[in-house]
Amino acid sequence: MMPLSLSIRRIRRRVWSSLAIATVAVAVAAVPALAQDANDPTAQTAGEASPEAAALEPAPTAQGELEPAAAAQETDPPVAAEPPPAPPIAPVEGTAVILALTDTGGQSDQMFAFDLSSGGGRHFDRLDRVGPRLRLRGLDRNLFEMLGRSPDVPAEVGEIFLEPIYLGNGSVDSAILVESSTGWMAYLADVGRRDPVLGELRTLIGRPFDSLAAVGGQFSLFSRRNSTGQTIGAYLYHAASGRAVYLGGLEDLEIDPPVVAVEGLPTLAGRPSAAALLQGERSVGYVLAGNARLLMLAADEAQVSRLSPSAEIDLVAMFGAEVTQPTPQRFAVMPVQNSDDDTIALWLLDTGNGTLSELREPLGVLRGEIRSPRPRQLRDDLLDRLGGPRPQNERVLTLVPANASNGATVGAWIVDSAGRPMLFASRDAESGRVTLERVELELGS
């Protein structure tokens, strides 16, 4: 048994230690109080302990021993505070579903832009001016409501598509509306030609893309055009699995269209951007740009189910892996066509770093005539012109072709999902130099 005198001495030492800890706590609490405004009625003097500091004092028990938590403060080494976790990157909210319409001859005419967070839309016209001045009008129809989707459930990039249906004269008066997460599809007939401007919604029998439906938004939708330029079908491609489905009968807006499975396609990381390669108005191939690779697929004129990989470009090797702007769809691809409806170039926009590049002679690349294609940079300041990167918010930039009255592409409108003002990029045909202008919007009724 421990002698009584030794026990008393240990109790005294522990009580003195308790008082020392309480004194340190009071002193620490007094430091921020000294920095407060002297006129602040809540400020405390250096000799007063705040309730928070008093709560830090260890309380002795009735026998003079400290509570276990207080005793641990005497012996345990201090633990370094962990840095606060980085704030999560917010998903894309804003304009990311776009439908562009052309008039006779392929001239730019109108554009509809819809918000991923709510389904609300805007209507732009006077695109035939082919420049930085457009007229903006609101829409009284909600895209999500047309899909039968709650406006309270945001969509992902690559989940909802609007694809134009071309007539043989280069104009567009209908479109297909697809929700890849459910496989649902409908037509928009007489779009942009009647009131309401979105036209008539025509639903189909069943869900033609049901076999491919999946969440995650890793889809692309691209159409097939015949030798007269008429849209006769469309492919829905799932980048994560390399599977696709072809839907025919679009020229007649068939409500029970034929569906053909397309297998064996390469996979791509991210949410790919897609574009058709035209030769004399006919689709001869397609371009798919993922987050790391660009693929070219050759179309078989006789078999719609046959798409053959013909070329590949390592985008990371050319543009680097690092990005300053988080984005689920890093690259946007847009065909540049001449007045004969031949695709003569591709514009490639890197949302991650705000660059715009051009790949010349894509048809030669598709046919294997050009072995080492390399895009040439046109601009490197898109993000700066759009207010700079937003590191805590995902963002998508979209290219909308600007076609002159002869159908030739002379530039593009750049739409920012972050809601920044649009830019108009115009390309000089001789020098190839691209200039950027901020789009001015005239409010219409």
C-alpha positions in Angstrom: 0.0 0.0 0.0 1.3 3.5 -0.9 2.2 5.7 2.1 -0.3 8.4 2.9 2.3 11.3 2.6 3.3 10.2 -0.9 -0.3 10.1 -2.0 -0.9 13.6 -0.7 2.2 14.9 -2.5 0.9 13.4 -5.8 -2.5 14.9 -5.4 -0.9 18.3 -4.8 1.2 18.0 -8.0 -1.8 17.1 -10.1 -3.9 20.0 -8.7 -1.1 22.4 -9.5 -0.9 20.9 -13.0 -4.6 21.5 -13.4 -4.3 25.1 -12.4 -1.4 25.6 -14.9 -3.5 24.1 -17.8 -6.4 26.4 -16.9 -4.1 29.4 -16.9 -2.8 28.6 -20.4 -6.3 28.2 -21.6 -7.3 31.6 -20.3 -4.2 33.2 -21.9 -4.9 31.6 -25.3 -8.5 32.7 -25.2 -7.5 36.2 -24.4 -5.3 36.7 -27.5 -8.1 37.0 -30.1 -10.0 39.2 -27.6 -7.1 41.8 -27.7 -7.5 42.0 -31.5 -11.1 43.0 -31.3 -12.4 46.5 -31.9 -12.2 48.5 -28.7 -15.7 49.8 -29.3 -17.1 46.2 -29.7 -19.4 45.6 -26.7 -18.7 41.9 -27.0 -14.9 42.3 -26.7 -13.3 40.8 -23.5 -10.3 42.1 -21.6 -7.1 40.1 -21.3 -7.9 39.2 -17.8 -11.3 37.7 -18.5 -11.8 34.1 -19.7 -14.4 33.5 -22.3 -17.0 30.7 -21.7 -15.2 28.8 -24.4 -11.9 29.0 -22.5 -13.6 28.0 -19.3 -15.0 25.0 -20.9 -11.5 23.8 -21.7 -10.5 23.6 -18.0 -10.2 20.1 -16.6 -12.5 19.5 -13.7 -11.2 17.6 -10.6 -13.3 14.8 -9.1 -14.4 14.8 -5.5 -11.3 12.9 -4.5 -9.0 15.4 -6.2 -8.3 13.2 -9.2 -8.7 14.6 -12.8 -11.3 13.3 -15.2 -9.8 10.9 -17.8 -10.0 13.5 -20.6 -8.0 16.0 -18.6 -5.4 13.5 -17.6 -4.9 12.7 -21.3 -4.1 16.3 -21.9 -1.2 16.0 -19.5 0.4 13.0 -21.2 -0.7 12.7 -24.9 1.4 14.5 -27.5 -0.4 17.2 -29.5 -2.1 16.0 -32.7 -1.5 18.1 -35.9 -4.8 19.4 -37.3 -5.7 17.9 -40.7 -6.1 20.4 -43.5 -9.8 20.9 -44.5 -10.9 18.9 -47.5 -10.9 20.6 -50.8 -14.4 21.8 -51.8 -16.1 19.4 -54.3 -16.3 20.5 -57.9 -19.8 21.4 -58.8 -21.3 19.6 -61.8 -22.2 21.5 -65.0 -25.3 23.6 -64.6 -26.3 25.8 -67.5 -26.6 25.8 -71.3 -25.3 22.5 -72.7 -28.1 21.2 -75.0 -28.2 23.0 -78.3 -30.2 22.7 -81.5 -29.0 24.7 -84.5 -31.2 25.1 -87.5 -30.3 25.9 -91.1 -32.3 27.4 -94.0 -32.3 26.5 -97.7 -28.8 26.0 -98.9 -27.4 25.3 -95.4 -27.3 28.9 -94.3 -27.4 29.4 -90.5 -30.9 30.4 -89.3 -31.9 29.8 -85.7 -30.6 28.2 -82.5 -32.2 26.8 -79.3 -30.2 26.5 -76.1 -31.4 24.6 -73.0 -30.3 24.5 -69.4 -29.2 21.2 -67.9 -30.2 22.2 -64.4 -33.9 23.1 -65.1 -34.8 22.4 -68.8 -35.5 26.1 -69.4 -34.6 27.3 -72.9 -33.8 30.3 -75.0 -34.3 31.0 -78.7 -31.8 32.9 -80.8 -32.6 34.0 -84.4 -31.0 36.2 -87.0 -28.1 33.8 -87.3 -28.3 34.4 -91.0 -26.4 37.6 -90.4 -23.4 35.4 -89.6 -21.8 37.6 -87.0 -21.7 38.8 -83.4 -25.3 40.2 -83.3 -28.2 37.9 -82.5 -31.8 38.3 -81.3 -32.7 36.5 -78.1 -36.2 35.4 -77.1 -37.5 33.3 -74.3 -39.3 30.0 -74.6 -42.6 29.1 -72.9 -41.9 25.3 -73.2 -39.6 23.4 -70.9 -37.4 20.7 -72.3 -37.7 18.5 -69.2 -41.4 18.7 -69.2 -41.4 17.6 -72.9 -39.4 14.6 -71.8 -41.8 13.8 -68.9 -38.9 14.6 -66.6 -39.1 16.6 -63.3 -37.6 20.1 -63.6 -36.1 19.5 -60.2 -33.8 16.7 -61.4 -30.8 18.1 -63.3 -29.5 16.3 -66.3 -25.9 15.3 -67.1 -23.8 16.3 -70.1 -24.4 13.6 -72.6 -27.8 12.6 -71.3 -30.2 14.7 -73.4 -29.7 15.3 -77.2 -31.4 17.4 -79.9 -30.2 16.4 -83.4 -31.5 18.2 -86.5 -33.1 16.3 -89.4 -32.0 17.8 -92.7 -34.1 18.0 -95.8 -32.5 17.5 -99.2 -32.1 21.2 -99.8 -29.9 21.8 -96.8 -32.6 23.2 -94.5 -33.8 21.8 -91.2 -37.5 21.7 -90.1 -37.5 18.8 -87.7 -35.3 17.2 -85.0 -35.1 14.2 -82.7 -35.1 14.5 -79.0 -33.3 11.7 -77.1 -32.9 10.9 -73.4 -30.0 8.4 -73.2 -30.6 7.4 -69.6 -34.0 6.0 -70.4 -33.8 5.3 -74.2 -36.8 7.6 -74.8 -37.1 9.5 -78.1 -39.5 11.8 -79.8 -39.7 14.0 -82.9 -40.0 17.8 -83.0 -41.9 18.4 -86.3 -42.0 21.9 -87.9 -39.5 23.2 -85.4 -38.7 26.9 -85.9 -41.4 27.2 -88.6 -44.6 27.7 -86.6 -45.9 28.8 -83.2 -44.8 27.5 -80.8 -41.4 27.8 -82.3 -40.3 24.4 -81.0 -42.9 22.7 -83.2 -45.1 19.7 -82.5 -43.9 16.9 -80.2 -44.5 13.5 -81.8 -43.8 10.4 -79.6 -42.8 7.0 -80.9 -44.0 3.5 -80.3 -41.9 2.2 -77.4 -38.4 3.3 -76.7 -36.1 2.6 -79.6 -32.9 3.1 -77.6 -34.0 1.1 -74.6 -31.4 -1.6 -75.2 -28.6 0.9 -74.8 -30.0 3.1 -72.0 -27.6 3.8 -69.1 -26.9 6.5 -66.6 -23.6 8.4 -66.6 -24.0 10.5 -69.8 -21.2 8.8 -71.8 -23.1 9.1 -75.0 -23.0 10.8 -78.4 -25.7 11.2 -81.0 -24.8 11.7 -84.7 -26.9 11.5 -87.9 -26.5 9.7 -91.2 -27.3 11.7 -94.5 -27.7 10.3 -98.0 -26.3 11.6 -101.2 -28.9 14.3 -101.4 -28.1 15.6 -97.9 -31.3 14.2 -96.4 -31.1 12.7 -92.9 -32.1 9.1 -93.0 -31.0 7.8 -89.6 -29.0 8.4 -86.5 -26.6 6.6 -84.3 -26.6 6.7 -80.5 -23.1 5.6 -79.3 -22.2 4.6 -75.7 -18.6 5.4 -75.2 -18.1 3.3 -72.1 -19.1 0.0 -73.7 -18.3 0.7 -77.4 -21.8 -0.2 -78.4 -24.2 1.7 -80.6 -27.7 1.6 -82.0 -28.8 2.9 -85.4 -32.3 4.2 -85.9 -33.6 4.5 -89.5 -36.7 6.1 -91.0 -36.0 9.6 -89.9 -36.7 11.1 -93.3 -40.4 10.1 -92.8 -40.5 10.7 -89.1 -41.6 7.1 -88.6 -43.2 6.4 -85.2 -42.0 2.7 -85.3 -38.6 3.0 -86.9 -36.3 0.1 -87.6 -33.5 -0.3 -85.0 -30.1 -2.0 -85.8 -27.4 -2.8 -83.3 -23.8 -1.7 -84.0 -21.1 -3.7 -82.2 -17.4 -3.7 -81.9 -16.7 0.1 -81.8 -13.8 1.4 -79.7 -14.4 2.8 -76.3 -13.6 6.3 -75.2 -13.1 8.0 -71.8 -15.3 10.9 -70.9 -18.4 12.2 -72.6 -17.4 12.4 -76.3 -18.3 15.1 -78.8 -19.3 13.9 -82.3 -19.6 15.2 -85.8 -20.3 13.8 -89.3 -17.8 14.1 -92.1 -19.5 15.0 -95.4 -18.5 14.5 -99.0 -21.0 16.0 -101.4 -23.7 16.2 -98.7 -23.4 12.4 -97.9 -22.1 11.1 -94.6 -18.9 9.2 -95.3 -17.6 9.1 -91.7 -17.7 10.4 -88.2 -15.4 12.0 -85.7 -15.6 11.1 -82.0 -13.5 13.2 -79.6 -13.2 11.8 -76.0 -11.1 13.3 -73.2 -7.9 11.6 -74.4 -8.4 10.3 -78.0 -10.0 11.4 -81.2 -11.4 8.6 -83.4 -12.5 8.6 -87.0 -15.1 6.0 -88.2 -15.6 5.2 -91.8 -19.3 4.7 -92.8 -20.3 1.8 -95.1 -22.7 3.1 -97.8 -24.5 -0.2 -98.0 -24.5 -1.4 -94.4 -25.7 1.1 -91.8 -24.5 -1.3 -89.0 -20.9 -1.1 -90.2 -18.7 1.7 -88.8 -15.0 0.9 -89.2 -12.3 2.7 -87.2 -9.9 4.3 -89.7 -7.8 6.8 -87.8 -6.9 7.8 -84.2 -5.3 10.9 -82.7 -3.7 11.0 -79.2 -5.2 14.3 -77.9 -3.3 14.1 -74.6 0.1 13.9 -76.5 -0.9 17.0 -78.4 -2.7 19.1 -75.8 -1.4 17.7 -72.5 -3.1 16.0 -69.6 -3.3 19.0 -67.3 -6.3 21.3 -67.5 -7.1 24.6 -65.8 -10.9 24.3 -66.2 -12.7 21.1 -64.9 -15.0 19.7 -67.5 -16.8 16.4 -68.2 -16.5 17.0 -71.9 -13.0 18.3 -72.6 -13.1 18.6 -76.4 -15.8 19.9 -78.7 -15.5 19.1 -82.4 -17.2 21.0 -85.3 -17.0 20.3 -89.1 -16.0 23.1 -91.4 -17.5 22.7 -94.8 -17.2 24.4 -98.2 -20.0 25.5 -100.5 -20.1 22.0 -102.0 -20.9 20.5 -98.6 -17.5 18.8 -98.3 -15.9 18.8 -94.9 -12.6 20.6 -95.4 -11.5 21.0 -91.8 -12.4 20.2 -88.2 -12.4 22.8 -85.4 -11.4 21.3 -82.1 -12.1 23.3 -78.9 -10.3 22.3 -75.7 -12.6 23.5 -72.8 -10.0 22.4 -70.3 -7.4 25.0 -71.4 -9.4 27.3 -73.6 -7.7 26.6 -76.9 -9.2 26.4 -80.4 -7.3 24.3 -83.1 -8.0 23.2 -86.7 -7.3 19.9 -88.3 -7.0 20.3 -92.1 -8.2 17.7 -94.7 -10.1 15.3 -92.4 -11.3 13.3 -95.4 -7.7 12.5 -96.3 -7.2 11.4 -92.7 -10.3 9.3 -92.8 -9.1 7.5 -96.0 -5.6 7.0 -94.6 -4.0 9.4 -97.1 -2.6 11.5 -94.3 -0.7 9.4 -91.8 0.3 11.9 -89.1 -2.4 14.4 -88.7 -1.7 17.3 -86.3 -4.2 20.1 -85.5 -2.9 23.7 -85.8 -3.7 26.0 -82.9 -5.8 29.0 -83.8 -6.5 30.6 -80.4 -5.3 30.0 -76.9 -7.3 32.7 -75.0 -10.9 31.5 -75.0 -11.2 31.1 -71.2 -9.6 34.5 -70.7 -12.2 36.0 -73.1 -14.9 34.3 -71.1 -14.0 35.5 -67.7 -11.2 33.0 -66.8 -11.3 29.4 -65.5 -13.7 28.5 -62.7 -11.8 25.7 -60.9 -14.7 24.7 -58.5 -17.3 24.4 -61.3 -17.4 22.0 -64.2 -18.0 23.8 -67.5 -18.6 23.0 -71.2 -17.9 25.1 -74.2 -19.9 24.3 -77.4 -19.2 25.2 -81.0 -22.2 26.1 -83.3 -21.3 26.5 -87.0 -21.8 29.8 -88.7 -22.7 29.1 -92.3 -23.0 31.7 -95.1 -25.7 31.8 -97.7 -23.8 29.3 -99.9 -23.5 26.8 -97.0 -19.8 27.4 -96.4 -18.7 27.6 -92.8 -17.1 31.0 -92.0 -16.9 30.8 -88.3 -18.7 29.7 -85.1 -20.6 30.8 -82.1 -19.0 29.7 -78.9 -21.6 28.9 -76.2 -20.5 28.8 -72.5 -22.5 26.6 -70.1 -21.4 28.9 -67.3 -23.7 31.6 -68.7 -21.0 34.0 -69.8 -21.6 36.1 -73.0 -21.2 34.1 -76.2 -18.3 34.7 -78.5 -18.2 34.7 -82.2 -15.1 33.3 -83.9 -14.7 34.4 -87.5 -12.0 32.8 -89.8 -10.4 34.7 -92.6 -10.5 32.3 -95.7 -7.1 33.5 -97.0 -4.9 34.0 -94.0 -6.7 31.5 -91.7 -6.5 34.0 -88.9 -9.4 33.7 -86.3 -10.8 36.8 -84.6 -13.0 36.7 -81.5 -15.9 39.1 -80.8 -18.3 39.3 -78.0 -21.9 38.5 -79.1 -24.4 41.4 -78.7 -27.9 40.3 -78.0 -31.0 42.2 -79.0 -34.1 41.3 -76.9 -37.0 40.2 -79.0 -40.7 39.7 -78.1 
